[in-house]
Amino acid sequence: MDYYRYRFTVEQPYLDTLIALLSCYPFDAFEEWEYGLDAYIPADQVPQDFDAFYRDIRSYVNTDVEYTFLPGQNWNAVWESNFQPVRVDNFCGVRAEFHEPLEGVQHELVIQPRMAFGTGHHATTEMVLRAMQHLPFAGARVLDFGCGTGILAILAAKLGAAHVDAVDIEEESYQNTIDNATRNGVPHIQVYCGELSAVPPGQYDIILANINRQVLLQYMPDMAHRLFPEGALLLSGVLREDEPLISHAACSAGLHLCNQFQKEDWICLHWQRRR
């Protein structure tokens, strides 16, 4: 597949904000460089009105950009070459098949990243992994909404969840989650491709949603409705500046805040459905 590489020059403190903004568009790989960020997008998915797209980005972040056409190559190999193991204390570790096994962690996740999002490197994913160690997964019904590589669904299964559903709008993520679930010995995870409506009706003890602000706001009432009373909702992919907006939507949906985690410019929020 042919790609375009957009090279954004941006100061380090605004890098996470830029990634969050770009994640609303079909960019499917990011790579930091000394003075900013390279973002990769399939050539057939470039926004038709790039000037409007660029003005939208610059309304949040002061950045310059240049782009380069890249003819098709093995992008998975390029992605994998930059994938390093991740550890969350002694609770869990994430590695690829080509890495040596990790020692001193309770749960090891082996992820073949492909182009799907969710390897534990980004602050949003790491915070959810860290928060999951404090939730009662044993025997629980769990939904991973926006599963990416399936990393959160796989950890939920390893933590003893009785039933795990996972869903993602991207076909690549759907297939990647199936493959990674088998790779980690938890093939019983039910994976769906599409919006939240693609998942059969049912309620959950725990919902994990590491997506972006727009999707979280759009589906907040639906996620709350799919929780059992006192069920837990872990939200990530949220910038600190967006916390009031997310919290208003969550409270309006009948949720109350139990805990909050922060790393860099990102927050992870633990909500619970009221009885």
HUWODA-V499689 format. One line per field, one symbol per residue. ss: DSSP state (A for helix, B for strand, O for the rest). psi: psi as a letter, one per 30 degrees, with the letter a starting at -180 (. if undefined). burial: + if it has 24 or more other ideal C-beta (glycine too) atoms within 12 Angstrom, else -. Layout:
ss->???
psi->???
burial->???
This chain:
ss->OOBBBBBBBOOAAAAAAAAAAAOOOOBBBBBBBOOBBBBBBBAAAOOOOAAAAAAAAAOOOOOBBBBBBBOOOOAAAAAAAOOOOBBBOOOBBBBOOOOOOOOOOOBBBBOOOOOOOOOOOOAAAAAAAAAAOOOOOOOOBBBBBOOOOOAAAAAAAAOOOOBBBBBBOOAAAAAAAAAAAAAOOOOOOBBBBOOAAAOOOOOBBBBBBBOOAAAAAAAAAAAAAOBBBBBBBBBBBBBAAAAAAAAAAAAAOOBBBBBBBBBOOBBBBBBBBOO
psi->kklkkjjkjkkefgeeeeeeeffflhkgkkkkaegbkkkkkkeggkkeieeeeeeeeffekjllkllkkjlkaifeeeeefgjllkkibgellkllfglkkkkgkekkkjkjfbgkkigfekeeeeeeeefffglifjglkkkjjhfcfgeeeeeeefggkfkkkkkkfkeeeeeeeeeeeeegghffkjkkkaaeffkkklllekkkjibleeeeeegeeeeeegklkglkjjkagkkeffeeeeeeeeefgglkkelklkkbgllkkjlkkl.
burial->--++++++-+---++++++++++-+++++++----+++++++----------++--+--++-+-+---------+---+---+-++++--++++++-----+--+-+++++++++++++++++++++++++++-+-+--++++++++++++++++++++-+-++++++++-++++++++++-++-+--+++++--+--+---+++++++++++-+++-++-+++-++---++++++++++-++--++-++--+-+++---+-+-+++++++++--
